[in-house]
Amino acid sequence: MGNVKAVTKETWDAEVLQPKELVVVDFWAVWCGPCRMVSPIVDELAKEYEGRAKVVKLNTDENPEISSRYHIMGIPTLMFFKDGKGVDKLVGALSKSQYKDKIEAILAA
């Protein structure tokens, strides 16, 4: 997983909701092919935005209550949290530039 920390329902509040910085959550599952395609991009984003945004992964199979709380219907989904609130999300396997555009827009807001 490179720089990307795995979060669970036990660590969710501390890792995602409490930080003041932008937190990007990759909702994924082991069986999901598109999730595996996006994984290296997520690792690169974690490196590129180190110090400006935190990037974490949540296995939807192991943490269904978090997935349902945020209405995650398809994976991969990257959801963006700022000050403990979900501010946006991108669903599906997208290009690195699409993810970067979204992160830059949220950081600039």
C-alpha positions as CSV (number, residue, x, y, z in Angstrom):
1,M,0.0,0.0,0.0
2,G,3.0,2.4,-0.1
3,N,2.3,5.6,1.8
4,V,-1.3,4.9,2.1
5,K,-2.6,3.9,5.5
6,A,-5.4,1.4,5.9
7,V,-8.3,2.6,8.1
8,T,-11.0,0.6,9.8
9,K,-14.2,1.5,11.6
10,E,-12.1,1.6,14.8
11,T,-9.6,4.1,13.4
12,W,-12.1,6.1,11.2
13,D,-12.8,9.0,13.5
14,A,-9.1,9.6,14.4
15,E,-7.8,9.1,10.9
16,V,-10.5,10.7,8.8
17,L,-12.9,12.9,10.8
18,Q,-10.5,14.6,13.3
19,P,-7.6,15.8,11.1
20,K,-8.0,19.4,9.9
21,E,-6.1,18.7,6.6
22,L,-7.8,17.3,3.5
23,V,-8.3,13.5,3.8
24,V,-8.8,11.4,0.7
25,V,-10.4,8.0,1.3
26,D,-10.1,5.3,-1.2
27,F,-13.1,2.9,-0.8
28,W,-12.0,-0.4,-2.3
29,A,-12.2,-4.2,-2.1
30,V,-9.8,-7.1,-2.8
31,W,-12.1,-8.6,-5.5
32,C,-12.5,-5.3,-7.4
33,G,-10.4,-5.1,-10.6
34,P,-10.9,-1.3,-11.2
35,C,-9.8,-0.8,-7.5
36,R,-6.5,-2.6,-8.3
37,M,-6.0,-0.3,-11.4
38,V,-6.5,2.8,-9.2
39,S,-4.3,1.7,-6.3
40,P,-1.0,2.7,-7.8
41,I,-2.5,6.2,-8.7
42,V,-3.7,6.5,-5.1
43,D,-0.1,5.7,-3.9
44,E,1.3,8.3,-6.2
45,L,-1.2,10.9,-5.0
46,A,-0.3,10.2,-1.4
47,K,3.4,10.9,-2.2
48,E,2.7,14.0,-4.2
49,Y,0.3,15.6,-1.7
50,E,2.3,14.6,1.5
51,G,2.0,17.5,3.9
52,R,-1.0,18.9,2.1
53,A,-3.5,16.0,2.1
54,K,-3.7,12.7,3.9
55,V,-4.6,9.6,1.8
56,V,-6.1,6.5,3.3
57,K,-7.8,3.3,2.2
58,L,-10.9,1.6,3.5
59,N,-11.7,-2.0,2.6
60,T,-15.5,-1.9,2.1
61,D,-15.9,-5.7,2.7
62,E,-14.3,-5.4,6.1
63,N,-16.0,-2.1,7.1
64,P,-19.6,-2.2,5.6
65,E,-21.0,0.1,8.3
66,I,-18.7,3.0,7.1
67,S,-19.5,2.3,3.5
68,S,-23.2,2.4,4.1
69,R,-22.9,5.5,6.3
70,Y,-21.4,7.4,3.4
71,H,-23.7,5.8,0.8
72,I,-20.9,4.1,-1.2
73,M,-22.7,2.3,-3.9
74,G,-19.8,1.5,-6.3
75,I,-16.1,1.1,-6.0
76,P,-13.6,2.4,-6.4
77,T,-14.8,5.6,-4.8
78,L,-12.5,8.3,-3.7
79,M,-14.2,10.5,-1.1
80,F,-12.8,13.8,0.1
81,F,-13.1,15.0,3.7
82,K,-12.3,18.4,5.1
83,D,-12.9,19.3,8.8
84,G,-14.6,16.0,9.4
85,K,-17.2,16.4,6.7
86,G,-17.4,14.7,3.3
87,V,-17.1,17.5,0.7
88,D,-17.0,15.5,-2.5
89,K,-16.5,12.1,-4.1
90,L,-15.4,10.5,-7.4
91,V,-16.8,7.1,-8.4
92,G,-15.1,4.7,-10.7
93,A,-11.6,4.2,-12.1
94,L,-10.5,7.6,-13.3
95,S,-7.3,9.1,-14.6
96,K,-4.7,10.5,-12.2
97,S,-5.3,14.0,-13.7
98,Q,-9.0,13.8,-12.8
99,Y,-8.2,13.0,-9.2
100,K,-5.5,15.7,-9.1
101,D,-7.9,18.3,-10.5
102,K,-10.4,17.5,-7.7
103,I,-7.8,17.5,-5.0
104,E,-6.4,20.9,-6.2
105,A,-10.0,22.4,-6.4
106,I,-10.7,21.3,-2.8
107,L,-7.3,22.5,-1.5
108,A,-7.9,25.9,-3.2
109,A,-11.4,26.4,-1.8
